[in-house]
């Protein structure tokens, strides 16, 4: 498969969708990196939020395990959000294309 020939197989709506998907991925990746629950000073708010919700009777090792679970939930939540956004965008493109096709067919029938 030649890389140069692959984009030619995508129609205009699909190309717009790919560009939109990549842009959304960049935005969401930026949010995830900036708000990821770890020891990074930029995510101190998120750690405090996690720590406030944490049961104080747990040991430090359990806290580390709990933070790792929260990190996984955080990434999966944003991944699902991205998939939902691009799925809705793709479906919207299909619906608009279908509607435009219907208008074009109606114009041809009236001649």
C-alpha positions as a LaTeX table, in Angstrom:
\begin{tabular}{lrrr}
\hline
Residue & $x$ (\AA) & $y$ (\AA) & $z$ (\AA) \\
\hline
Unk1 & 0.00 & 0.00 & 0.00 \\
Unk2 & 1.43 & 3.35 & $-1.04$ \\
Unk3 & 0.99 & 6.10 & 1.50 \\
Unk4 & 0.46 & 8.72 & $-1.22$ \\
Unk5 & $-2.46$ & 6.84 & $-2.75$ \\
Unk6 & $-4.30$ & 6.21 & 0.52 \\
Unk7 & $-5.71$ & 9.74 & 1.08 \\
Unk8 & $-7.19$ & 9.70 & $-2.42$ \\
Unk9 & $-9.58$ & 6.93 & $-1.33$ \\
Unk10 & $-11.20$ & 9.23 & 1.24 \\
Unk11 & $-14.03$ & 11.49 & 0.14 \\
Unk12 & $-14.23$ & 15.16 & 1.18 \\
Unk13 & $-16.35$ & 14.54 & 4.29 \\
Unk14 & $-13.98$ & 11.82 & 5.49 \\
Unk15 & $-10.95$ & 14.05 & 5.00 \\
Unk16 & $-12.59$ & 16.81 & 7.05 \\
Unk17 & $-13.46$ & 14.22 & 9.70 \\
Unk18 & $-9.86$ & 12.95 & 9.87 \\
Unk19 & $-8.55$ & 16.51 & 10.29 \\
Unk20 & $-11.22$ & 17.24 & 12.93 \\
Unk21 & $-10.39$ & 13.98 & 14.75 \\
Unk22 & $-6.69$ & 14.78 & 14.88 \\
Unk23 & $-7.36$ & 18.33 & 16.11 \\
Unk24 & $-9.69$ & 16.99 & 18.83 \\
Unk25 & $-7.08$ & 14.42 & 19.80 \\
Unk26 & $-4.45$ & 17.16 & 20.19 \\
Unk27 & $-6.80$ & 19.24 & 22.36 \\
Unk28 & $-7.79$ & 16.27 & 24.52 \\
Unk29 & $-4.18$ & 15.08 & 24.82 \\
Unk30 & $-3.24$ & 18.58 & 26.01 \\
Unk31 & $-5.99$ & 18.50 & 28.64 \\
Unk32 & $-4.93$ & 15.03 & 29.78 \\
Unk33 & $-1.25$ & 15.97 & 30.02 \\
Unk34 & $-2.00$ & 19.21 & 31.90 \\
Unk35 & $-4.52$ & 17.69 & 34.32 \\
Unk36 & $-3.07$ & 14.18 & 34.71 \\
Unk37 & $-3.14$ & 13.09 & 38.36 \\
Unk38 & 0.53 & 12.69 & 39.26 \\
Unk39 & 3.23 & 14.51 & 41.25 \\
Unk40 & 3.68 & 17.18 & 38.56 \\
Unk41 & 3.31 & 20.66 & 40.15 \\
Unk42 & 0.87 & 21.62 & 37.39 \\
Unk43 & $-1.51$ & 18.88 & 38.50 \\
Unk44 & $-1.38$ & 19.73 & 42.20 \\
Unk45 & $-5.07$ & 20.65 & 42.18 \\
Unk46 & $-5.97$ & 17.20 & 40.80 \\
Unk47 & $-3.85$ & 15.44 & 43.45 \\
Unk48 & $-5.49$ & 17.48 & 46.23 \\
Unk49 & $-8.87$ & 16.56 & 44.79 \\
Unk50 & $-7.91$ & 12.89 & 44.73 \\
Unk51 & $-6.43$ & 13.10 & 48.22 \\
Unk52 & $-9.55$ & 14.78 & 49.63 \\
Unk53 & $-11.68$ & 11.94 & 48.28 \\
Unk54 & $-9.27$ & 9.31 & 49.59 \\
Unk55 & $-10.00$ & 7.29 & 52.69 \\
Unk56 & $-7.39$ & 8.40 & 55.26 \\
Unk57 & $-7.25$ & 4.93 & 56.84 \\
Unk58 & $-5.51$ & 3.46 & 53.78 \\
Unk59 & $-1.75$ & 2.95 & 53.82 \\
Unk60 & 0.68 & 4.79 & 51.54 \\
Unk61 & 1.04 & 1.80 & 49.21 \\
Unk62 & $-2.73$ & 1.61 & 48.92 \\
Unk63 & $-2.79$ & 5.34 & 48.16 \\
Unk64 & $-0.28$ & 4.86 & 45.31 \\
Unk65 & $-2.38$ & 1.99 & 43.98 \\
Unk66 & $-5.50$ & 4.13 & 44.25 \\
Unk67 & $-3.85$ & 7.02 & 42.38 \\
Unk68 & $-2.85$ & 4.59 & 39.59 \\
Unk69 & $-6.46$ & 3.44 & 39.34 \\
Unk70 & $-7.56$ & 7.08 & 39.16 \\
Unk71 & $-5.00$ & 7.72 & 36.42 \\
Unk72 & $-6.38$ & 4.84 & 34.35 \\
Unk73 & $-9.96$ & 6.07 & 34.87 \\
Unk74 & $-8.88$ & 9.59 & 33.89 \\
Unk75 & $-7.28$ & 8.49 & 30.61 \\
Unk76 & $-10.10$ & 6.07 & 29.72 \\
Unk77 & $-12.73$ & 8.76 & 30.40 \\
Unk78 & $-11.03$ & 11.20 & 28.03 \\
Unk79 & $-10.49$ & 8.46 & 25.43 \\
Unk80 & $-14.20$ & 7.63 & 25.51 \\
Unk81 & $-15.02$ & 11.35 & 25.27 \\
Unk82 & $-12.79$ & 11.67 & 22.18 \\
Unk83 & $-14.34$ & 8.60 & 20.56 \\
Unk84 & $-17.81$ & 9.98 & 21.28 \\
Unk85 & $-16.98$ & 13.39 & 19.81 \\
Unk86 & $-15.50$ & 11.99 & 16.60 \\
Unk87 & $-18.31$ & 9.43 & 16.32 \\
Unk88 & $-20.95$ & 12.14 & 16.52 \\
Unk89 & $-18.99$ & 14.26 & 14.02 \\
Unk90 & $-18.78$ & 11.33 & 11.56 \\
Unk91 & $-22.48$ & 10.56 & 11.93 \\
Unk92 & $-23.25$ & 14.25 & 11.44 \\
Unk93 & $-21.23$ & 14.26 & 8.23 \\
Unk94 & $-23.11$ & 11.21 & 6.96 \\
Unk95 & $-26.45$ & 12.84 & 7.76 \\
Unk96 & $-25.52$ & 16.11 & 6.05 \\
Unk97 & $-24.22$ & 14.25 & 2.98 \\
Unk98 & $-27.42$ & 12.19 & 2.85 \\
Unk99 & $-29.57$ & 15.33 & 3.08 \\
Unk100 & $-27.57$ & 17.12 & 0.37 \\
Unk101 & $-27.82$ & 14.08 & $-1.88$ \\
Unk102 & $-31.60$ & 14.14 & $-1.45$ \\
Unk103 & $-31.75$ & 17.82 & $-2.47$ \\
Unk104 & $-29.63$ & 17.13 & $-5.54$ \\
Unk105 & $-31.88$ & 14.25 & $-6.60$ \\
Unk106 & $-34.98$ & 16.43 & $-6.15$ \\
Unk107 & $-33.46$ & 19.14 & $-8.36$ \\
Unk108 & $-32.85$ & 16.55 & $-11.09$ \\
Unk109 & $-36.49$ & 15.33 & $-10.91$ \\
Unk110 & $-37.94$ & 18.84 & $-11.41$ \\
Unk111 & $-36.23$ & 19.44 & $-14.78$ \\
\hline
\end{tabular}
